[in-house]
Amino acid sequence: MTEFWLISAPGEKTCQQTWDKMNMATSQTNMSTNHKFNIPELKVGTLDVLVGLSDELAKLDSFVESVVRKVAQYMADVLEDSRDKVQENLLANGVDLVTYVTRFQWDMAKYPIKQSLKNISEIMSKQVSQIDNDLKARASAYNSLKGNLQSLERKNVGSLLTRSLADIVKKDDFVLDSEYLITLLVVVPKTSYPDWQKTYETLSEMVVPRSTKLLFEDQESGLFSVTLFRKAIDDFKHKARENKFMVRDFQYNEEEMKADKEEMTRLSTDKKKQFGPLVRWLKVNFSEAFIAWIHIKALRVFTESVLRYGLPVNFQAMLLQPNKKNVKKLREVLQDLYKHLDSSATVIDASMDIPGLNLSQQEYYPYVYYKIDCNLLDFK
């Protein structure tokens, strides 16, 4: 499982004892794989500040997680959903996410612990808000480029009734620069080829005999050219439609076709140019956002542990990776181990609706508990 439970319990005689007791109770029966979660000595500040901070950190946690998920999901969109490729790029500090979380070390350079908890949380908030704003701008520019390219590409595929004909026809297929004559392009269903050959010369007056030529076929239809006098166009189109032959509205214009081709080449080149730097940006900023997110979890554990277990600071933070088959059993073991910490904390699950009790969608247990889910992608 890529899900972790970050919990804390008060130190017994020593914090090591707290760790040993939990580890013995859970890992020997293969309920979870456990790691100590190292939180440095942070500045506690006053109780009032901690209470306010606790709420702010909950909101910051949700916001930062949403940005982490957005960056990951956009990486998957840009790499066009190649799962292995995406996972290769979703790293934190150059290692995979599970390794980063299980070997977590506080980054003193980014988040100096001499600062107050509030200041540290504000540094994180500013940093991740900046990533969020940059992502919006970069994604918008790249998506617009990709969208324009796709709409041009779409014109070159599909049915002969709707697709662009520019890459199918050649100059030689048309009578050009004639005052009287014009070449029309007609889409004829394959089953109607014999009818077309029999009738096209008589659909209206002034059709040039033997002027039709099959220029291109797809699975359903063929594209035929036919030459006639300009004054017969309307009559010819009307009769053709009655016979289920569709005249395409197309004029051969070399300059327009060249401009379309150049536009497509330009967009394609621009997309390739932007792709590399964008993936690099996503990689770096995913790492930054994910690291900030795990530091916020550490801040929450610290704040909540001080509020619950009191001063002096004496608690052990522990990271459990539950074994999928034993999740329910693991909860029961932890409940037995820590129920003495809070007799009122019979397990309340967020999915239970209890009037007047707003848990902000977070389960409540007698020990401090936060979930970290490293599976950040919804692959289609």
N, C-alpha and C positions, 0 to 999 in steps of 0.2 A: 504493500500500500504506500502511496505517496502522501498519506495523511499522517500528521504528527499531532500529539497532544503535548502542549507545553504546560506543565503544572508546577506548583510550588507547595512546599509544606514547611512548617517551622522547624528550625534546628532542634534536635533533641539535646543530649549533652553536647554533641557536636553536629555540624551539618553532615559530616561523613556518615554518622549513624543513621540520619534521616534517609540518606541515599541508599545505604546498605539494606535497610529495612524494606524500602520500596522495591529495590532491585531483586532482593531474595523473593519477595512475594509475587513478583510478576515474570521475571525473565526465566526462572528455572522451569516454570510450567509452560514456557514458550508462548506466553500471552503477548509479549511485546519485546522489542529490542530497545534498550534504554541508553541514554547518553546524559552526562551532566551538561547543564546549560550554563555557561559561565557569564555571570553578570558582574561588572566591576562595582566598586564602592561608589555609588552615585550620591550626589548631594540631596538630602531628604527635604530640606525646607520646612515650612509649617504645614500643619494638618489641613488647614483651610485650603491652602494652595493645592495639596495632594488631592483633596476631594474634587475640586474644580478640574484639575488636570486629568483625573480619572475619566470624566465625561468627554473632555476634549480628545483624549487619546483614543477613546472608542470611535469617535467620528473620524479621526485622522487615520486610524487603522482601516476602516471601511473605504475611505477615499484612496489611500495608497494602494490597497489591494485592487481596487477597480482600475487604477492606472497601470499596475503591473499586468493585470489581465488584458487590458487594452493594447499595451505594447506587444505582449505575447501574441495576441490574436492578429494584430496588424502584421507582425512578422510572418505569421502563417499565411495571411492574404498575399503579402508581397512575394513570398517564396512559393506561392500557389499551392499551398497545402501538401507539400512533400514532408510528411511527418518526421522522418529521420533527419532531414536537413534542418527543420525547425528546431528539433530538440538539440541538435549540435550547437545551435546558436544561442539557445536560452541558457546562459551560464551566469553564475554570480562570482565575481572575482576570479574568473577563469576556470572554475570547477562546476560540476553539475549541482543542481539545487539541493538534492538530498545530502550530498557531501558538505555543501556550505552550511546547511542548517544543523547537521549533526556535529560539525566541528566549529560551531559559531564562536568567533572571538570579536569582542567589541572593537570597533575601529576608532582608536583614540584621536587620530588625525582629523577624521571627518567630524566626529562628534565629541569634542573635548569634555571630559567628565568633571573638569573644574567648573564648568558652566552649570547654571541651575537646570533642573529637569524641564522647566517651561522653555528656557532658551534652546535647549537641545531639541525639544519637540518642534519649536518654531523653525529651526534650521532645516529639519526634515520636511516640514510642511512647505516651506519656500522652494526647497530643492525639487520636490516632487510636483508642485504646482507648475514650476517652470518646464519640467519634462512634459507634463500634460498639455500645456499651451503649445510647446514646440511640436509635439506629436500632431496636434490638430492642424497646425499650419503645414507641416510636411506632408501629412496624409492627404490634405485637401489638394495640394499642388500635384502630387503623384497620381491621385485618383482621377483628377481632371484630365491629365495627360493620357492615362490608361483608357479612360472613357472615350476620349476623342479618337484614339487609335482603334479601339474596338468598334466604334461605330463606322469608321472607314473600312475596317476589315470585314464587317458584316455586309457592307455593300457589295463585296466581291464574292459572297457565297449566297447560297439559297436558290430559289426558283428563278428560271429565266424571265418570269413575269415581273420580278421585282429587283433582281440583282443588277449591279452596274455592268454595262456591256463594254466598258472602255478597254479591258484587257482581253476581250474576245475578238473584237473586230479590227480590221486593218484598213488602211486608206484605200487599198485596191478594191475593197468590197463596195465602194460607193461611187456614184456619178456625182462629182463635185463641180462647183462653179458653172452649173448649166442654168440658163435662164428658164428653160422649159421643163427639164427632167429632174426627178428627185428619186433617191433610193430610200425605201422604207424597210424597217426590220419587223418581221412578223413571227410571233411565237405560235407554233403549231403542235398540238398534242401528237405523240408518236402514232397513235391509232388513226390519226386523220391525215397522215402523209399522202396516201393515194388521192384523197378528196382534194387536198391542196393542189397537187400537181395537175389534177383534172380541171379545177375550177379557177385558179388564181387569175388566169388571163382574161376571164369573163366576169370577174367580180364587179368591174366597172369598165367604162370605156377608157381608152387611151393607156392601157397597160402594155408595156413593151413585151412582145412575145419572147418566150424562152429566157427571160431575164432573172428567173429565180435561181437561187443557189443556197444549199444548206451550209451554214457557216459554223454551227456548233450544236452539240446535243448534250442534254443531261439525262437523268433517268426517265423523266416524264415527257419531255418536249424537245423540239428542235427549233433553232433560230434560223429563219429563212430571210434572204434579202429579195426584194422585188423592185423593179424600176418602172415608174409611170410618169405621166405628165402631171405637173404641179396642180393644174386646175381640177384634176380628178381625185385629189387626196381625200376630201370629205366623203365623197360617195364610196370610195374604195374602203375607207375605215369602217363606214356604216355597214356595208355588205360583209366585210370580213368578220365583224363582230357577230352578225347574224349567223355566220357559219362556224362560230366558236374559234376563229383565228384572232389572236390579240395583236394589234399593231402597237409596238413600243414607241413611246414618245422619245425619240433619240436623234440628235443631230451630231454629225461627226465634227468635232472641234478639237484639233490637235493641241492647241494651247491650253484649253481647259483640262484636257486629259493629262497633259504633261504636269500642270499645276497640281492636280490631284495626286499624281504619283509622287511628286516632290514633297508634298505635304505629308504623305504617308511615310516616306523615307525619313523626313525630318522628325516626325513624332516618334518613329521607331528608334532613331538614333538618340533622341532626347531621353526616351524611356531607359535605354541601355545605359546612358551616361549617369542617370539619376539612381539607377538600381544599386550599384556598388556602395556609393556613399550612404544611401538610405539604409541598407542592411547593416552597414557598420554603425550608423547612428543608433539604430534600433537595438543592436547588440550591446553597445556601451550603456545606453540609457535603460535598457531592461535590467542590466546588472545593477546599475545605480538604484533604480526604483526597488528592486527586490531586496537589496542590502538594507535600504532605508526601512522597508516593511518589516524585516526580521528584527531590526533595532527597535522599531516601535513595539513589537511584541515583547521584547526584553524590557522596555520602559514600562509597559502595562503590567508585566509580572512584578516588577520591582514596586511600582506604585501600589498595586492591589495587595501585595504581600505585606507592605508596611501598614496599609490601612487595616488589613484583617488581623495580622499577627502582632502589630504594635512595635514599639522601639525597645531596646536598641535593635537595629537591623540584624535579624538572625533567621534566615530561611535558606532552603536549598531549592534551586530551580532545576527541573528535570524534564528531559525531552523523551517522550515515549513514542515508539513507532508501533502501533497496534498490529497484531497478527489478525488478518481479516476474519478468520473463523472465530476468534475469541473476543471480539469487541465487547459483547454484552458481559461476558465473564470478567473481563478486565475492569469494567465499570464497577462491578460488584466487589471485586477485591479492593479497589481503591476506596470504595465507600466504607468497607469494613475497616480499612487501615486508618481512615481519617475522620470517621463520623464523630469522634469525640471533639473535633475542632469546632463544630457548629451543630448543635443538636437540632436546630430548626431546619437544617439543610437536608431534609429528605429530598431526594433528587427531583428537581423540577426541570422538566424538559421544555424547551422553547415551543415545541409543537402543541403543548397543552395550553388551553386558553383559560387563564384564571383571572376573573374580573378584578380590577384594581391593582393588578401586579404587572408592572411593565418591566420586562427583563431585557428590553431592546434586543429581542431575538437571540439571547445568549443563555445557554443552559447554566443553571447554578448548582454548584457542588460545594461540599464542605472545604475543599481545597481550591486554590486558585487554578483556573483552567482556561486555556485559549487553544483554539484549533489552528493549525497551519496546514493548508492543503497545497502541495507543490504541483498538483495536476492543474495547469493553468489554461489548457486549451480545449475548446470544443471543436473537434474535427467533424466536418460534415459527414 
